Amino acid sequence: MDKVKKNINKSRVLKFFFSSKFLFLLPAFTLIAVFVIYPLILAVGYSFTDYYLLKPNDISWIGFDNYIEIVKDKYARSAFFNSAKYVIYIVPLQVALSLFLAVLIAKKSKVNTFFRTAFFSPYILSIIVVSLLWKNILDPNTGIINVFLAHLGVSKQGFFTNPDLALPTISFIILWQGISFQMLILMAALQDIPSTLYEAAAIEGANGWEKFKYITIPSIKGQLVFVLIVVTTGTFKIIIEPLVLTNGGPDGSTASILLYMFDQGTRYRQIGYSSAITVVFAFILIIIATVQRKLFKEE
């Protein structure tokens, strides 16, 4: 019986590979293989070597030395810690606020159409443009925020030069730009909930909070999990904002793990060490995504 099942499965696989469906998927598979799988395999291989970019022909196998160095490297530990702080600052607020805004403007009306456009506008801008815009707004000398604070008698703030303010400030900018995309995903999910459910709940005497708790949240649980995973992994992959706004400073207080990996690979040409950081980072993301799916898995 098992042999029959195996033969059936093999025939299905062969039919798939020789079908038109596979031909349509082949370009996507090719791009994934070339730009995702192949570089990841190279990174894993290089992570066990002392590959130095300026000496590409002088590569030695060093085993787990790069991974041991990551544990010892205080700057690498700081970068991992900074990435975790970005997640703590951004993820809960972004998910909660995107859900709040989605509920607020889910109903179709001219006013809500205006607010949807207004909220979504920052997302379509380039990350570099947004970063430079906020860098000017928060400039310690000429920025409009500090000029306003000076008029109120408050001393000017070094939003990007104060180690205590720099990371929260960058987190706010990322939150401001990214919240609208998650809002649209949740808003689409809200609009798919049958209105009859809310009508039945109203007949039973349910108030607004009870409708939200027992109808809205369960109905969009899948989309909420998706948003949570996307926001978490996206926040861990922050690199452009701290690079443009602070270049990882002051004193490395805003350097994310991707920015540190980028510096090791491009500025210091340590491809082997940079690859080891990449592998550890990818492993962490896989664990986080798996844990999140397990925690929010529907019964």
N, C-alpha and C positions, 0 to 999 in steps of 0.2 A: 504493500500500500504506500509506503514511504517512497519507494522508487517511482511509483506512478506519479505521486505528487511532485517529486523533483523534476521528472520529465516534463510535466505540464508547466511548471514554473520556468524551466529552461526554454520551452517553446514560446512562452509568452514574452520572455526577455528578448529572444531572437526576433520575434515578430515586431516588437517595439523598435529595435535597432534598424530594422529594414522597412519601417513604415514612414509615411509622410510626416507624422508627428515628430519623429526624431530629427528629421531634416529641418523642421521649423525651429527646433530647440538647439540644433547644432551650433549656430552662431553664438548663442548665449553660453553654451557649454565651453566653446573655444575661448571666449573672452575670460570666463571664470578660470579656466585652466592656465591661460597665459599670464593673467594679471593678478590672480589670487593664489591658486594652488602651487604653481611653479615658484613664485617668489617666496612662499612660505616654506617650501622644501629647501630652497637655497638658504634661507635664514636659519633653519634648523641645522643644516650642514655647517654653515659658517660659524654658528654659535659655539662649536667645539674646536675652533681654530683660533690662531692669533692673527687672522687676516688684517693686514694694514694696507689701506688703499694705495699708498705711494709705493708699495712693494708687492704688487699683485702676484708675482712669481715666487715669493718667499713666504709660503704658508706652511705652518706646522700644526699638527694635531696636538691640542693641549687638554683634551677631555673636558672635565667640568670646571676648569679654572675660571672661566668667564662667569659662570653662575655663582661660584664661591665669591668672586670679586664683587658681584652685585650685592651680596649680603654684607660685605665689609664696607662698601662704598657709601659714605654718609650722604653724598649728594643724590645717589640713586634712591636711597631710603627716603630722603626728603621729597623727591619728585613723586614717588609712590604715595607718600602721605598727603602731598598737595593735591594729587588727583582724587584721593579719597575725600578730601575736604570739598573739592569742587562738586563731587557727587552729593555729599551731605547738604551743601548749600542749595544746589540747583534742582535735583530730582524731585524731592517732596513738593517744593513750591511750584515747579513747572507742571507737574501732573495735577496738583490740586487747583491751580489757577486756570489751567487749560480746561479742566472739567467745569469750573465755575463759569468761565466765559462762554463755553459751549452751551451750557444750560441757559445762560442769560440771553443769548442771541440765536437760539435754535429755531424759534418760530419765524416764519417768513413774513417780512414786512419791509417797507422802504427804509425805516430807521435802522433795522437790524442789518440790512444790506450795506448801509453806509458804515456801520461799526465793523462788519466783517472785513470790508476793504481796508479800513483804517488799521485794524489789528493785524491784518496779514501783510500790510505794506513793508514793515521792517524785514520780513523773512525773504522777500524777493531781492533785497539788496545784497551786494557782495559782503562777505564777512570782513574783508579788509576795509571796505568803504565804511561800514558800520563802526569798526574799531577806530579808524582815523577820525570819524565824526565825533565819537565819544571822547577821544583823546583831546580834541580841541575844546569840547564842551567842559571837560573837567580839568583843563590846564590850570596849574596852580597860580599862574599870573594873569592870564587873559581869558580864561574859561568863564562862561556865563554863570556857572554855578558858584564859583569862588567869588566872582564880582558881586553876585547877589548876597552871598554870605558876608562879604565885607560891608555891604550897606546895612546889614542887620547887626553889625558889630561883632560878628563871629570871625575868628582868625581863619585865614585861608588854609584849606586842607590839601595835603599831598596825596590825592587819591591813588596815584600810581607810584609814589615814592615812599610812602609810609608802609612798612611791612604789615602793619595791622589792618590797613585799609585796602591794599592793592588786590589781594585775592577776593575779598567780598565784592569789590567794585567790578572786577572782571566777571565774577559770577553773575552779578546783576545785569551786565551788558549781554551776556550769553542768554540769560533768562528772558530779557526783554525782546531779543530778536527771535528766539526759537519757540516761544510759547504759542504763537499763532498757528504753526503747522500742526501741533498736537491738538489744538483747539478744533481745527477743521476735521480731523479724523474722528474725534469724539462727537462733534456736531452731526456728522453724517450718520454715526451710530445712533444718536438720539432720535434722529428723524425717521429711523427705521422701526422704532418701537410703536406697536399698534396703539392708537389712541383709545381703543376700546378697553385696554387694561386700566388706564387712568380713569375712564368713565365708570368702570365697575368698582374701582377702589373708592371713588367719590361717593357712589351709592352706598357703599359699606361704611362710609363715614371717615375714611382715611384723610389725614391732613397732608400738607405739602411735604413735610419731612418723612412721613411714613411712605408716601408715594415714591419719594427719591430713594429711600432705603430699601424698600421691598420690590420696587418695579424697575426704577432707572438703573441702579447699580448692578443688579443681577443681569439685566438685559444687555448691558454693554461691558460685561466682565472681560470678555475676550479682547475687546478693543483696548480696555484699560491695561490689561497685561501686556499687550503689544506696545502701547505707548510707554509703559514703565520700562520695558526692556530696551526699546529704542532710545529713550532719554538717558538711561543709565549707561549703555554702551557708548552713545554719542558724547556724553559728558566725560567719560574716561578718555575719549579720543581727542580731547581739546588740545590744540597746538597753535592755531593761527592767532587767536586773541592774545594769549600771553606773549607770543613772539613779537607781534606788532606793538602792543601797548607797553610792555615792560622788558621784553627780551629775557623773561624769566626772573627778573629782579623785583624788588631790591633784595639782595643777598639770597637769591634763589627761592624767595618766598612764594613766587607765582609759577615756577617752572613745573609743568606737568610731566608725566613720565614720557609722553611722546616727544615733547620738546627736548627733554634730556637725551632721549634716544637719537633724535635728529642732530643734536649738537655732537654727540659722540661719533656719529657716522659721517657728518659733513665737515664740521669744524676740526675735529681731531683725527678724522679718517680711520677710526677704530671700528672697522666693519664687523669683526668677530664679536667684540663686546657689545656693539649696537644690536647685532643679530640676537645675542643672548637676551638682551632686554626685550626685544620684540617677541621672542618666544614666551618669556615669562608673562608679558603683557597679554598676549593672545590666550594663554592658558587661564589667566585670571578672568578675562572676559567670558570665556566658555563656561567656567565654573559659576560666575555670577548669573549668566543667562539661564543656565540649567537650574540653579537654585530658585530663581524667580519663577520659572515655569512650574517647578514642583510645588512651590508654596501656594501659587494661585491656580493650580490645576483644578478644574471642575471635577466634582465627585461623580 
